[in-house]
């Protein structure tokens, strides 16, 4: 085994087992979303699952990072994983006793969101401690690779298990993957403990403020975070609108929706391979701006005007293929810029600032589809321009929303590209600013 392979072995073991556990959790989440949609028939009620997951994540993230920097990373990850597994057991018991109702899922998602709030910064710092600096981009590509594979496999495996073994079978697989990840981390992966974790004397508020002060003093990182916050608002509204359009269109349906999601997963898989194999670019900031502009200026408009599955699948490929490359470059800039002793606090402040728009986007998307765009399209005459552009009947309102999201996404990209044009980043010179 090569020396560099030995150096990466603990991280690769952590990445592989945690990715497997994430797949199991994703399958359960997918099956429960199907259950809730079949029970309620409401896109907004289904979107509330994501809102409940993200709300504690956003509210508590700024304090979770301060705690993460104090606590032992391995122990924190183990406790959070165990709590999430117990919530899955609770779902299993509620289903077996025929007692599961929507508010149970909202509460359980809130608990899991809180655990993810604490675990995520601990996992980020643990990865930094385990990864040699020269492998930051390649390992970021690996993370995107596992995310892509999960996005492809989750609906396929969850649907198959649900058909043959019911929701109980899906949950059983979820718990099995949790056990593999939990005991591998417990017994086989040493995560270095840092002295600062044992001697930190700052109060919780002071620790959280330290991460915020660092961000406010680093304009490049702050602008990138705000850029992604704007993109996340558009992307989460997209997620809320996609099922409403494809399930309602004459050429759509559940199978077509699965095809579109699978194409998005395959595209991110290909993009992950590109991120892993590509050499370091001369300007990582420019790559981030260009990839996001390409995504925002293609997929939403093709979904808005397309009427056939082939167009929708092509849109998914174009919208997602370069996102892993963007993530890899963003990850290198963050890990190389943020001091290790502050990473937990800074990542948590980033989470609050970057992800607070996600529940807003889900809520906005559901409301706009159900109460604004669909009623507007129902009032249009058959020969009206809007009907010509976006179709007639249920699903045309969601298509109209995609058009509006396309415009919003392009505006966000143009504004932040102008703000970021002064900055240049490469691995040799790090960050330079051009007036």
N, C-alpha and C positions, 0 to 999 in steps of 0.2 A: 504494500500500500504506500502511495506517495505521501511525503510529509504533509503537503497541503491537504490531502484527503483526511489524514489523521486529525489535523487541526480542525477540520470542518465536521468531523464525525458527531460530536455532541449536538451541534446545531442541526445537522441533517436528521438525527434521530428525533430531536424535538419537533422539527418541522413536519416530518412524516407522520408521527403519531398524533400530533395536534390537528393536522389536516384530516386524518382519518376520523377523529372525534368530531371535527367540524362537519364532515359529511354526514355523520349519523344525526347530529343535531339539526342540520338543514333538512334532512328527510322528515324528521318529526314535525318541524315547522311547516314544511310544504303540505304534509298530510293534514295538519290542523287548519291551515288556511282553506284547503278544499272543504273540510268539514264545516267550517264557519260560513263559507260562501253558500254551500248547499243548504245550510240551515236558514240563512238570512236573505240571500239574494241581493245583498247590498255591497257595493264597492267601498262605500265609506266605512261601514262597520268592519269590513275586512282590513281596510287601511289602518284602522285603529289599533290593530295588532302591532304594526310597525311603530305607530306613534307611542304606544305604551312601552315598547322596547327602547326607543331612543330618548324618551323624556327623562328618565333617571340618569341615563348616560350623559346627557347634556347638562342637567342641573348639577350633578355631583362630580363631574369630571375634574373640575379645577381643584377640588380638594382631594380627589382620589390619587392624583399624581404626587401630591405632597406626602400622602400616606405610603404610596408605593416607594418613594425614595427613602422612606424610613424603614419599611418592612423588608424582610427577607423575600427576594423575588420568587424563589421556588415555593416557599410555604404559601405565599399569597396566591399563586397560580393553582396550587393544589386545593386550597380551601374554596376558591371560586368555582373550580371545576366540580367539586363535590356538591356544592350547593345547587348548581345548575342541574346536576344529575338527580338530586332529591326532588327538584321541581318536576322533572320528567316522570319520576315515580308517582308523584302526586297526580299528574294527568292520567297515568295508567290506572290508578285506583279509582279516579272519578269516572273514567270511561267504563271500567268493569262494573261499577255500581250504578251505571246509567244516571249519573248525577252531574255530568259536565254541562255547563252553560257558558255563554260568551264571557261573562264577567270573570269567571275563573281563568280563562285564557289571558284576559287583559292583566289580571293580577300576577299571574305566573310570568308573563312576558316582562312585566315591570321588574320583578325580582331578578330574572335573568339579565335584564338590561343593567341593573345595578351591579351584578357580579361582573359583567363584561366591562363596566366602568372602571373597576378596580384592577381587573386582570389585564386589560389591554396595555396600560402603561408599564406594568410589571413585565409583561411579555416582550414589549419593545426594548426595554433596557436589558432584559435577559438575552435577547438576540444580539444586541450590540456587544455584550460581554463575551458571547460565544463566537462571533464572526470576526475573522481577521479583516482589517479595513479594506484590503485590496479586493475582497470578495463581496462588498456591499451591493454592487449592481447585480452580480450574478445571483446572489441569494434573494434579492428583491424579485428578480425574474422567477426564481423558484416559488416564491410565495404567490406570485400572480399565476404561475402554472397550476399550483394546487387549487387556487380559487377558481380557475377556469374549469379544471376537471370536475370540481364539486358542482359548479353551475350546470355542467353537462349531465353528470350522473345523478344529481339529486332528484329531478323530476322523474327520470326513467326508473331508478331503483325504488323510489317512494311509491310511484304508481303501481309497479309490479308487486311490491310487497303488500300494498294496501289491497290489491285485488285478490291475492292468494292467502294472505294471513291476517288481513284487517289492520286496524290502527295499532293493535297490540303487537303485531309482528314488527311494525316499523319502530315502535318504541323499544322492543327487545334488541334490535340491531343497534339502535342509538346507545343503549346502556352498555352493550358489548364493546362498541368502539370507545366509549368513555373509559371503560376498565383498562383497555390496552394503553390509552394515553396516560391515564392516571398513574398506573403502576410503573410504566416506563419512566415517567418523570420522577416518580418517588425513588426508584432504586437504581436507575441507569444513567441519569443525566446530572452531572455535577454543575451547578451554576455558581460561579465565584461570588462569595459574599464580600461586600465592600465595607471598608471601615466606617465610611460616612453613615452607613445604615445603623451602626451601633452607637455613634457619638453625636448624632444630630440633636441639637438643643433648640432649634427654632420651634416656635409655636406653629400650629397647623395653618393659621391665617398668614403668618410670615412666610411659611414655606410656599403656600399657594401664590402669594404676592411676588415671591422671587421668580417664579416661572413667568408670571404675567409681565413683570418688569423686563425680563430678558427679551421677551417677544416684542414689547413696545420699543425696545432699543435696537432691534434688528429688522429694518424696514423690508428687506428682501423676503425674509421668512414670513413676516406679517402679511405682505401683499400676496404671497403665494397661498397662504391660508384663506384669506378673504376671497381670492380668486376661486378656490375650490368650494367655498361656502356658496358662492353664486351658482356655480355649476351644479352643486348638490341640490339646490332648490329646484332647478330645472329638471334634473335627473329623477328626483323623487316624485315630482308631479307626473313625469313620463311613466314611472312604474305604476302609479295609481290609474293612469288612463289606458295603459296598454291592454289589460284584459277586457276593459269595457268596450274597446273598439273591436278587437279581433274576435271576441266571443259573440259580438252582435252583428258583424258584417255578414252578408250572404255567402261570401267566399271563405269565411272564417270558421271558428269553432274551437273546441278544446284541442283537437289534434294539431290544428294550424298554430295555435298559441304555443303548444309544446315545440313545434318545429322552429318557430321564431326564437324562443328561448334557447333552444339547442344550438341554433346558428350563432346566437350571441356568445354562448359558451365556447363553441369551437373557435370563433374569432378571437376571444380573449386567450384561448389556449395557444393559437398561432402567434398572437402578440406577445405572450409570455416567452415563447421560444425566441422570438426576435429580441426581446429585452435581455435574455440570457446570453445570446450569441453576439449581439452588436458590440462593437468597440465603444469606448467612452467618447461621447460627442464633444465637439469644440465648445459648444455653448448649451448647457443643460436647460437653462431658462428658456431659450428659444424653442427647444424641442417640446417643452411643456406647453407653451403657447400654441405652437403649430398643431400638435396632436389634438388638443382640446377644440381648437377652431374647426379642424376637419370633422371631428365627431359631431359637434353641434350643428354644423352647416350641411350635414348629409342626412342623418337618420331621421330626425323629426320631420323634415320636409317630405321625405320619401314615404313615411308612414301617413302623413296628412293627405297626400295626393294619390297614393297607390291604392289599387283595388284588388290586387291578386296576391296570393301567398308568396310567389317568387319575389315580388317587389319588397314585401315586408321582410322576408328573410335576407335579401340583399342589403336592405337598410340596416338590419341588425349587425351584419358583418362589418359594414362600413363604420357604424357607430362605435363598435367595441374593439376593433382590431388593434388600434394604437393606444388604447387606454393603459395596458400593462407597461408600455414603453414610457408613458407619462409618469406612471406610478414609480417605476424604477428610478427615473431621473429625480423625481421629487424626494424619494427615499434617500438617495445618495446625498443630496444637498442637506437634508435634515440631519442625518446621522453624522455628517462631516462637520456641520456647523454648530450644533447644540452640544455644549459641554456634557460629558458623561454624567457628572454629578448632578446635573440639572435636568436630565432627559425625562425622567418620570414626571416632574412638575411641568416642564414645557410641553411635552406630548399631551398632558391632560388639558392644559390651557388651549392647546391646538384643537383638541377634540371638541371642547365647548364651542369655540369660535367657528370651526370648520363644519361641524355636524348639526348645529342648532337649526339649520335650514331644512334638514331632512324631514322631521315630523311636520314642519310647516308646509313643505312641498307635498307630502302625502295628503294632508288635510286640504290644502288648496286644490290639488288635483281632483280629489273626490268631490269636493263641493262644486268646482267648476263644471265637471262632467255631469253630475246629477241635477244641479239646480240652475246652471247658466247656459252652457253650450248645447246640451241636448234639448232643453225647452226652446232655445233660440232657433235651432235647426228645424224643429217641428213646426214652427210658425212660417217657414219659408215656402214659397210656391215652387212647383216642380220645375219651372223654367227660370228660377232665380239663379244668380251667379254663384251663391254659396252652395246651392244644391249641385250645380255643375262641377264645382271644385271638390266638394267633400262628400257628395253622395246624398242619398235620401234614406230616411228611416233611422232606427236605433243604431248607434255607432258613429253616425255622421258628426255628432257633437264632439265626440272624443277626437275624431279626425281634425276638426276645427281647432281643438285645443293643441294638438301636435303642431299645427301651423304656428300658433301663437308661441308655443315653447321653442320652436325653431328660431323665430325672430328674437326672443329673449336670450337664448343661448348665444347667438351670434353677437348680440350687443354686449353681453358680459365678456366674451372673448376679446372683442375689439377694445373695450375700455381698459381691461387689465393688461392687454398686450402693449398698449400705449404707456401705461404706468410702469411696466417692467422693461421697456426697451432700453433703459439706461443700465440695466444689469446684465453682466455676463459671468458665466460660471463654467470652469473646466477643472479637472482633477489636478492639473499641474499648478495653475495659478490661483485656484479656489475662486473666490468672488472678486470681481473688479467692477467698478462703476464708471460709466462713460457719460460725461456731461454733454 
